[in-house]
Each structure stands twice: as C-alpha cells, then as structure tokens.
Amino acid sequence: MERVVITGTGIISPLGNDTAAFWNRMVRGESGVAAIDTFDTAKHKSRIAGLVRDFDAEARFGRKEARRMDRFCQYALAAAEQAMDDAGLSQAELDRERLGVYVGSGIGGIQTLLEQHTVLRERGPDRVSPTLVPMMISNMAAAMISMRFSAYGPTLSPVTACSIGNTAIGEAMRLIRYGGADVIIAGGAEAALTDIALASFSNATALSTRNEEPTRASRPFDAQRDGFVMAEGAGILVLESLSHAQRRNARIYAEVIGYGASSDAYHIVATHPEGLGAYLAMKSALADAGIQPDEVDVISAHATSTDVGDKSETMAIKKLFGAHAHRIPVTANKSMTGHMLGAAGGAEAIALVRSLQEGMIPPTINLEEADPACDLDYVPNEARRADMQVGISNSFGFGGHNAVIVLKKYAE
C-alpha cells in the first residue's frame, strides 16, 4: 500500500483568502464573524455570518469565466489553484490520467437558483439562463477544477452535508493508498449565505441570534452558546502518494494515515444524543490508522456551538478515549470561522496540518463559562504550544453523516 501525504493547501475563508492569512488569524484567536451586509437581513432572526471578504472573481478569472460559475465554484477553483501552486506540481511531473479531483458542496449553487427563479417569475421562461443547471449542481466545483488542470483521473463530488471535506480527503486517501491515483485535489466548498438559507436555518432554531456582538456569537462548549453561525468559503488540499512526492522532491506537510465514516441513523438534522455515530467514526479512523487512542495528541472537534452537538461530541470523545480524553487538547476552529458547512472539513484539515507542523494548537475562543456537560480541555481563548505527532479532525453533517481523518506529522 502507498503512504499518502499532503503537499499543498489552499483556502478561501472568513479569516483570509490564503493559508498564511487564515492560519495567522486563527492562532491569534480572531473571529471572522460579522454582520451580514450582502443582502437585507432586517426581518431575519439571525443577522450575522462568517463572510468571505476581498474576493474578486472577475479579477481572478476574467468576467466571462466568473459569470459562468456560482460563488461556491469560484471559491473552490481559487482554493484549488492555490493548493496546486503550493504543491509545486509542474506539467511535466503529472500523469493526468492519474490526477483526480474529489471536491464536494453541500448546497451547491443556491444563489444562482434564486437569481434565475426571479428571472423566471419576472421575465418569463424564455429568459432563464441555459447555464442555470450546470452552475447550480454541486458536482460542478469538482468538474471546473478537473477542467482547469486537465485531470483525467477519477472525479468525485461527495454530498455528505457538513462532513464533505473529510469524506473527500478520506476517500481520496483510500484511492491513492491502493494505487488508483498518484495525486488528488480534495476538499469542499460552500457559498450558501442567501436570504432563504439563512431563514431556513433560523426557523430551525439552529443559528445564534447574538446579533449585537457577532465576534462572540460562535462559542462551542460554552454554557451560553445559542446556535451556530453560518459561514462560507473553500478548503482544498493536494494529496499525493509518498512515492510520487519523493520522486519529485516535494515539500511534504503531513501524512494522512486514517479515515473512518459512520451514520447516526437517527434523525435528519439532530445529532445522536449519545454521540454514537461520532464515536464509531473516530473508532474506525483510529483502527484504519493502526493506532491506539492514547497516541492521539490533539483533536480538531466538529463543535458547531449547538447545545446537543457539542455535548454529544464530548460524550463520544470520552467514550472512545476513556481517561485519556481529559489529557487531549480539543480545539474548535468554528469558534473563529463560523460553520463553513461543506467547506468546513477541508478548512479544518488545513488548520490541523499547520498545527502539527508548527506545534501550535489554535484556541477555542469565546469559551467563558464552560458547560458542565462539556468538561474536556478545549484550549480556551489562547493558542497553546504543544509537541504533537498525531491529530484527528471530526466532521459531522445533517442526516447523520460522520467522517473523521487522522493526520500525522511527516517523518521519512
């Protein structure tokens, strides 16, 4: 079996539009959450989000190409270009029949759908764009990336809600591990910050309504948390077989050593109250990696800042890790980014890569009064230096989809 390594990263996020900016703000414990100013939120219960700023698609892709892509595709392609540049993969080094793309989106081109629905109602069916469907469907991010890099290998667009990034990374790792590809561009993207999506999540009582202090709204594990904060962006990584990376003397950031997936089989939106699916996915990931629970040095939690979700993830960690659970630092990136939905797993994988590289654990900000049911070490409010070799990243999604990846600091 091939060992699988990470050689490139790219990100578009509420904390910045490149890996260095994203990581630097995260380590400083800064929040990317702000009042929504991209549409009128006056009638909404929740009026805050983790917005991507300073992203000019027309300047990056040209007006014609940018107008043929929904924002989730624009974010995904921009992050993929960063990741491939970062990996330093030249044309000559690529067998394009063995270059794949595993990138998904939970909601896809909802903005394009809404815009064209307005056209239909106001101007009639003859005025609806023929590009509506190809711009809207969620596999188009993977398709655009494959076209950009002439990737003729396997292309997959997983739709596992908020666990998409980890599903993509894990399945890509498996394909490379068993010789099905040399290089895969993997991750997730989302641009669902729209009037209707915000209303739906709000009416499901899922969102924080701490509108007057947005930077304090996302507060995983805190006793005063009142829901998650919607966010957008893309997180993309380049996965490569170790032998391929070594042949071209690539810089290697980390190794992907395990992946586990499960289903809660419980409810369309609610997490299993005892964290059963989370426990099974983590257990499967460690077994796949061939390591014991006490070998894990850090956990990047899914931790969306919802009442049941944070409690059940804590229960799952304690069930799997036993007494060691209280010795493992657990960090919640969404306290700073908000919940990037289908982009979250990719973004959090990038953060974990940097964490292992630099020996620095990002904080869980806004943790001021611990929920008694959430009693682990959540690295509250300040980043922490630590010697780490192995970390896991949890991602869970609506419908009970759970995906966990295990990353290891690279050593020859």
Secondary structure in CASP SS format (residue, H / E / C, confidence):
PFRMAT SS
TARGET T0000
AUTHOR 0000-0000-0000
METHOD secondary structure of the structure
MODEL  1
M C 1.00
E C 1.00
R C 1.00
V E 1.00
V E 1.00
I E 1.00
T E 1.00
G E 1.00
T E 1.00
G E 1.00
I E 1.00
I E 1.00
S E 1.00
P C 1.00
L C 1.00
G E 1.00
N C 1.00
D C 1.00
T H 1.00
A H 1.00
A H 1.00
F H 1.00
W H 1.00
N H 1.00
R H 1.00
M H 1.00
V H 1.00
R C 1.00
G C 1.00
E C 1.00
S C 1.00
G C 1.00
V E 1.00
A E 1.00
A E 1.00
I C 1.00
D C 1.00
T C 1.00
F C 1.00
D C 1.00
T C 1.00
A C 1.00
K C 1.00
H C 1.00
K C 1.00
S C 1.00
R C 1.00
I E 1.00
A E 1.00
G E 1.00
L C 1.00
V C 1.00
R C 1.00
D C 1.00
F C 1.00
D C 1.00
A H 1.00
E H 1.00
A H 1.00
R H 1.00
F H 1.00
G C 1.00
R H 1.00
K H 1.00
E H 1.00
A H 1.00
R C 1.00
R C 1.00
M C 1.00
D C 1.00
R H 1.00
F H 1.00
C H 1.00
Q H 1.00
Y H 1.00
A H 1.00
L H 1.00
A H 1.00
A H 1.00
A H 1.00
E H 1.00
Q H 1.00
A H 1.00
M H 1.00
D H 1.00
D H 1.00
A H 1.00
G C 1.00
L C 1.00
S C 1.00
Q H 1.00
A H 1.00
E H 1.00
L C 1.00
D C 1.00
R H 1.00
E H 1.00
R H 1.00
L E 1.00
G E 1.00
V E 1.00
Y E 1.00
V E 1.00
G E 1.00
S C 1.00
G C 1.00
I C 1.00
G C 1.00
G C 1.00
I H 1.00
Q H 1.00
T H 1.00
L H 1.00
L H 1.00
E H 1.00
Q H 1.00
H H 1.00
T H 1.00
V H 1.00
L H 1.00
R H 1.00
E H 1.00
R H 1.00
G C 1.00
P H 1.00
D H 1.00
R H 1.00
V C 1.00
S C 1.00
P C 1.00
T C 1.00
L H 1.00
V H 1.00
P H 1.00
M H 1.00
M H 1.00
I C 1.00
S C 1.00
N C 1.00
M H 1.00
A H 1.00
A H 1.00
A H 1.00
M H 1.00
I H 1.00
S H 1.00
M H 1.00
R H 1.00
F C 1.00
S C 1.00
A C 1.00
Y C 1.00
G C 1.00
P C 1.00
T E 1.00
L E 1.00
S C 1.00
P C 1.00
V C 1.00
T C 1.00
A H 1.00
C H 1.00
S H 1.00
I H 1.00
G H 1.00
N H 1.00
T H 1.00
A H 1.00
I H 1.00
G H 1.00
E H 1.00
A H 1.00
M H 1.00
R H 1.00
L H 1.00
I H 1.00
R H 1.00
Y C 1.00
G C 1.00
G C 1.00
A C 1.00
D C 1.00
V E 1.00
I E 1.00
I E 1.00
A E 1.00
G E 1.00
G E 1.00
A E 1.00
E E 1.00
A C 1.00
A C 1.00
L C 1.00
T C 1.00
D H 1.00
I H 1.00
A H 1.00
L H 1.00
A H 1.00
S H 1.00
F H 1.00
S H 1.00
N H 1.00
A C 1.00
T C 1.00
A C 1.00
L E 1.00
S C 1.00
T C 1.00
R C 1.00
N C 1.00
E C 1.00
E C 1.00
P H 1.00
T H 1.00
R H 1.00
A C 1.00
S C 1.00
R C 1.00
P C 1.00
F C 1.00
D E 1.00
A C 1.00
Q C 1.00
R C 1.00
D C 1.00
G C 1.00
F E 1.00
V C 1.00
M E 1.00
A E 1.00
E C 1.00
G E 1.00
A E 1.00
G E 1.00
I E 1.00
L E 1.00
V E 1.00
L E 1.00
E E 1.00
S E 1.00
L H 1.00
S H 1.00
H H 1.00
A H 1.00
Q H 1.00
R H 1.00
R C 1.00
N C 1.00
A C 1.00
R C 1.00
I C 1.00
Y C 1.00
A E 1.00
E E 1.00
V E 1.00
I E 1.00
G E 1.00
Y E 1.00
G E 1.00
A E 1.00
S E 1.00
S E 1.00
D C 1.00
A C 1.00
Y C 1.00
H C 1.00
I C 1.00
V C 1.00
A C 1.00
T C 1.00
H C 1.00
P C 1.00
E C 1.00
G C 1.00
L H 1.00
G H 1.00
A H 1.00
Y H 1.00
L H 1.00
A H 1.00
M H 1.00
K H 1.00
S H 1.00
A H 1.00
L H 1.00
A H 1.00
D H 1.00
A H 1.00
G C 1.00
I C 1.00
Q C 1.00
P H 1.00
D H 1.00
E H 1.00
V C 1.00
D C 1.00
V E 1.00
I E 1.00
S E 1.00
A C 1.00
H C 1.00
A C 1.00
T C 1.00
S C 1.00
T C 1.00
D H 1.00
V H 1.00
G H 1.00
D H 1.00
K H 1.00
S H 1.00
E H 1.00
T H 1.00
M H 1.00
A H 1.00
I H 1.00
K H 1.00
K H 1.00
L H 1.00
F H 1.00
G H 1.00
A H 1.00
H H 1.00
A H 1.00
H H 1.00
R H 1.00
I C 1.00
P C 1.00
V E 1.00
T E 1.00
A C 1.00
N C 1.00
K H 1.00
S H 1.00
M H 1.00
T H 1.00
G C 1.00
H E 1.00
M C 1.00
L H 1.00
G H 1.00
A H 1.00
A H 1.00
G H 1.00
G H 1.00
A H 1.00
E H 1.00
A H 1.00
I H 1.00
A H 1.00
L H 1.00
V H 1.00
R H 1.00
S H 1.00
L H 1.00
Q H 1.00
E H 1.00
G C 1.00
M E 1.00
I E 1.00
P C 1.00
P C 1.00
T E 1.00
I C 1.00
N C 1.00
L C 1.00
E C 1.00
E C 1.00
A E 1.00
D C 1.00
P C 1.00
A C 1.00
C C 1.00
D C 1.00
L C 1.00
D C 1.00
Y C 1.00
V C 1.00
P E 1.00
N C 1.00
E C 1.00
A C 1.00
R E 1.00
R E 1.00
A C 1.00
D C 1.00
M C 1.00
Q C 1.00
V E 1.00
G E 1.00
I E 1.00
S E 1.00
N E 1.00
S E 1.00
F E 1.00
G E 1.00
F C 1.00
G C 1.00
G C 1.00
H E 1.00
N E 1.00
A E 1.00
V E 1.00
I E 1.00
V E 1.00
L E 1.00
K E 1.00
K E 1.00
Y C 1.00
A C 1.00
E C 1.00
END
